[in-house]
Amino acid sequence: MAEQDSSQPLRGIFWMLVTGFCFISVTALVKYMGTGLPPAQMAFLRYLLGLVFLIPAIGALKAARLTPRQWKLFGFRGVTHGLAVIAWFYAMTRIPIADVTAMNYLAPIYVSIGAALFLGEKLAFRRIAAIVAALIGALIILRPGFREVSSGHIAMIFTAIAFGGSYLTAKVMAGEVKPSVVVAMLSIFVTAVLAPFAIAVWVPPTSTDLLLLFAVACFATAGHYTMTLAFAAAPVTVTQPVTFTQLIWAVLLGYFVFGESVDVWVLVGGLVILASVSFITWREAVLKRQHRTPTLNETKV
């Protein structure tokens, strides 16, 4: 039994490494597609094709008795998450993969701020210090005045904030309805929200486009599943630092596959942000409080 328990952290690390591979595959496929399709249309097709994975949740959806308030919250989350996904797809075609990956680490920080502002959670001094450190990490990545802050970087700032809003809404709903319903309603509402944006800029997709976007949906779904396996096997304090490997893979992928230069400041800034998020998680585990900050992957597309 002791041997089995000692293997749990290694299992969690393994599944988190697989999770990183899945999400990096998502970014690689979107980067590969480039600007052939408008970002809004790519985002819409990704979610539309991914609706097939909701089939197991049909029973839970039929049994759910949602109140008008819950419908409004799901609608709000759908709009927020949908706009974030469009911005993410846009950023992927405008800035290096490493920049997108590093700046996405900010989402849990925005969640901490939002939880304090809207959910009444208290911010201890250590947590405030970690948030400030993470924001400094973002400035290291952006380096305003020393490099061009492009529209892609601005889109990623919006993406991280909007994903934070989406997660906070999910946090409220998680205590009221089944998790499968929360996930299913997100996919349904996001697809509906993205539809008019996609129709407005519609470009006839090729069979290759559809195949690649279905692969994006498959990798994204697989990533969320393996992330769940990682959480079940080991504490978040063990698995969360492993997510830094995603930034390393992003740098290598960008350099060897897409010819992107290696920016050491992006690595440094990403490490600062991740260290801040990991510190917050570790402190909350030590104090035996409920885990309030989402892991880095909970806000992925």
C-alpha positions in Angstrom: 0.0 0.0 0.0 2.9 2.4 0.9 4.5 1.6 -2.5 1.2 2.5 -4.3 0.9 5.8 -2.4 4.5 6.7 -3.2 3.8 6.2 -6.9 0.9 8.6 -6.9 2.9 11.8 -7.3 4.9 10.3 -10.2 1.6 9.4 -11.8 0.2 12.9 -11.3 3.4 14.3 -12.9 3.1 11.9 -15.8 -0.5 12.9 -16.5 0.3 16.6 -16.2 3.1 16.1 -18.8 0.6 14.4 -21.1 -1.8 17.3 -20.5 1.0 19.8 -21.5 1.6 17.8 -24.7 -2.2 17.9 -25.5 -2.5 21.7 -25.0 0.8 22.4 -26.8 -0.6 20.3 -29.7 -3.6 22.6 -29.7 -1.5 25.7 -30.0 0.7 24.1 -32.7 -2.2 23.1 -34.9 -3.8 26.6 -34.6 -0.4 28.2 -35.4 0.0 25.9 -38.4 -3.4 26.9 -39.8 -2.3 30.6 -39.7 -4.6 33.2 -41.1 -6.3 31.1 -43.7 -9.6 31.4 -41.7 -10.7 34.3 -39.5 -10.1 33.7 -35.8 -13.8 33.9 -35.0 -14.6 31.2 -37.6 -11.8 28.9 -36.3 -13.0 29.3 -32.8 -16.6 28.5 -33.8 -15.7 25.4 -35.8 -13.5 24.2 -33.0 -16.4 24.3 -30.6 -19.0 23.1 -33.1 -17.0 20.0 -34.0 -16.3 19.4 -30.3 -20.0 19.1 -29.5 -19.7 15.4 -30.3 -17.9 15.0 -27.0 -21.1 16.1 -25.2 -23.0 13.0 -26.1 -22.3 11.3 -22.7 -23.7 14.4 -20.9 -27.1 14.4 -22.6 -28.7 12.5 -19.8 -27.4 15.0 -17.2 -28.6 17.9 -19.3 -32.1 16.4 -19.6 -32.3 15.9 -15.8 -31.1 19.4 -15.0 -33.7 21.8 -13.8 -32.0 25.2 -14.3 -33.4 28.3 -12.7 -33.7 31.6 -14.6 -30.7 32.9 -12.6 -28.6 29.9 -13.6 -29.5 30.4 -17.3 -28.3 34.0 -17.0 -25.0 32.9 -15.4 -24.4 30.3 -18.1 -25.2 32.9 -20.7 -22.8 35.4 -19.2 -20.1 32.7 -19.0 -20.7 31.7 -22.6 -20.3 35.3 -23.8 -17.2 35.9 -21.7 -15.6 32.6 -22.7 -16.5 33.0 -26.3 -14.9 36.4 -26.7 -11.8 35.1 -24.9 -11.5 32.2 -27.3 -11.7 34.5 -30.3 -9.0 36.7 -28.8 -6.9 33.6 -28.1 -7.2 32.4 -31.7 -6.3 35.9 -32.9 -3.2 36.1 -30.7 -2.0 32.7 -31.9 -1.7 34.0 -35.4 0.0 37.3 -34.4 2.6 36.6 -31.7 5.0 33.7 -30.9 3.7 30.5 -29.3 6.0 31.1 -26.3 4.4 34.6 -25.7 0.9 33.1 -25.8 1.8 30.3 -23.4 3.6 32.6 -20.9 0.8 35.2 -20.9 -1.8 32.6 -20.4 -0.2 31.8 -17.0 -1.7 35.1 -15.9 -5.3 33.8 -15.9 -5.1 32.4 -12.3 -3.8 35.7 -11.1 -6.8 37.5 -12.5 -9.0 34.9 -10.9 -7.5 35.7 -7.5 -8.2 39.4 -8.1 -11.7 38.7 -9.3 -12.5 36.4 -6.3 -11.5 39.2 -4.0 -13.5 41.8 -5.8 -16.7 39.9 -6.6 -16.8 36.8 -4.3 -15.6 38.4 -1.1 -12.4 36.3 -0.7 -9.8 37.8 1.5 -6.3 38.6 0.1 -3.6 38.0 2.6 -0.3 39.9 2.3 1.6 37.0 0.9 -1.1 36.5 -1.8 -1.0 40.2 -2.7 2.8 40.0 -2.9 2.5 37.0 -5.3 0.0 38.8 -7.5 2.3 41.8 -7.7 5.2 39.5 -8.6 3.1 37.9 -11.3 2.2 41.3 -12.8 5.9 42.2 -12.8 6.4 38.9 -14.7 3.9 40.1 -17.3 5.8 43.4 -17.7 9.0 41.4 -18.2 7.4 39.6 -21.1 5.8 42.7 -22.6 8.7 45.1 -21.8 6.7 48.2 -22.9 9.1 50.8 -24.3 11.7 48.2 -25.1 9.7 46.1 -27.6 6.6 46.5 -29.6 3.4 45.5 -27.7 1.4 44.2 -30.6 -2.3 43.6 -31.0 -1.6 40.0 -30.3 -0.2 40.8 -26.8 -3.2 43.0 -26.0 -5.5 40.2 -27.2 -3.8 37.8 -24.8 -4.2 40.2 -21.9 -7.9 40.3 -22.6 -8.0 36.6 -23.1 -6.5 35.9 -19.6 -8.9 38.4 -17.9 -11.9 37.0 -19.8 -11.0 33.4 -19.0 -10.7 34.5 -15.3 -14.3 35.8 -15.5 -15.4 32.5 -17.0 -13.8 30.5 -14.3 -15.3 32.6 -11.5 -18.7 32.1 -13.0 -18.1 28.3 -13.2 -17.0 28.4 -9.6 -20.4 29.8 -8.5 -22.2 27.2 -10.7 -20.1 24.2 -9.5 -21.9 24.2 -6.2 -25.3 24.3 -7.8 -25.3 21.8 -10.7 -23.4 18.8 -11.8 -19.9 19.3 -13.3 -20.9 17.6 -16.5 -23.7 20.1 -16.9 -21.3 23.0 -16.3 -19.0 21.7 -19.0 -21.8 20.9 -21.4 -23.5 24.3 -21.0 -20.2 26.1 -21.6 -19.7 24.3 -24.9 -23.3 24.9 -26.1 -23.3 28.5 -25.1 -19.9 29.3 -26.5 -20.8 27.7 -29.8 -24.0 29.8 -30.0 -22.1 33.0 -29.0 -19.4 32.4 -31.6 -21.9 31.6 -34.5 -22.8 35.2 -35.4 -19.2 36.3 -35.3 -18.2 33.4 -37.5 -21.0 34.0 -40.0 -20.1 37.7 -40.4 -16.6 36.8 -41.6 -17.3 33.3 -43.1 -14.8 31.9 -45.5 -15.5 28.4 -47.0 -13.3 26.0 -45.1 -11.5 23.2 -46.8 -11.6 19.6 -45.7 -8.1 20.0 -44.3 -9.3 23.0 -42.2 -12.1 20.9 -40.8 -9.9 18.0 -40.0 -7.3 20.2 -38.3 -9.9 21.9 -36.2 -11.5 18.6 -35.2 -8.0 17.5 -34.1 -7.8 20.7 -32.0 -11.1 19.8 -30.4 -9.8 16.3 -29.7 -6.5 17.4 -28.1 -8.3 20.1 -26.0 -10.8 17.5 -24.7 -8.0 14.9 -24.1 -6.0 17.6 -22.2 -8.9 18.4 -19.8 -9.4 14.7 -19.2 -5.7 13.9 -18.5 -5.5 17.0 -16.3 -8.4 15.5 -14.2 -6.4 12.3 -13.9 -3.4 14.3 -12.7 -5.4 16.0 -10.1 -6.8 12.7 -8.9 -3.3 11.2 -8.6 -1.4 14.0 -6.8 -1.9 17.3 -5.1 -2.0 20.5 -7.2 1.1 21.6 -5.4 2.9 18.7 -7.1 1.4 18.9 -10.5 1.2 22.7 -11.0 5.0 23.4 -11.3 5.1 20.8 -14.1 3.0 23.1 -16.3 6.2 25.2 -16.8 7.3 22.5 -19.2 4.6 23.8 -21.6 6.5 27.0 -21.9 9.7 25.1 -22.7 7.9 23.0 -25.3 6.4 26.2 -26.7 9.8 27.8 -27.1 11.3 24.7 -28.8 8.3 24.3 -31.1 8.3 27.9 -32.1 12.1 27.8 -32.8 12.4 24.5 -34.7 9.0 24.3 -36.4 7.9 27.9 -37.0 11.2 29.7 -37.1 10.4 32.0 -34.1 13.3 33.5 -32.2 14.0 32.5 -28.6 13.2 35.4 -26.3 14.9 34.8 -22.9 12.8 37.5 -21.3 9.6 35.6 -22.1 11.0 32.6 -20.3 12.0 34.7 -17.3 8.6 36.4 -17.2 6.8 33.1 -17.5 8.8 31.6 -14.7 8.1 34.5 -12.5 4.4 34.2 -13.1 4.3 30.5 -12.6 6.4 30.8 -9.4 3.8 33.3 -8.1 0.8 31.0 -8.9 2.6 28.0 -7.4 3.4 29.9 -4.3 -0.2 30.9 -3.8 -1.3 27.3 -4.3 1.3 26.0 -1.9 0.4 28.6 0.8 -3.3 27.7 0.6 -2.4 24.0 0.9 -0.3 24.7 3.9 -3.1 26.6 5.5 -5.6 23.9 4.6 -7.9 26.3 2.9 -10.0 25.4 -0.1 -8.1 25.7 -3.4 -9.4 28.9 -4.9 -6.9 29.7 -7.7 -7.4 27.6 -10.9 -4.6 25.7 -12.3 -2.9 27.0 -15.4 -4.8 24.6 -17.6 -8.3 25.2 -16.3 -8.7 28.2 -18.6 -7.6 26.6 -21.9 -9.7 26.6 -25.0 
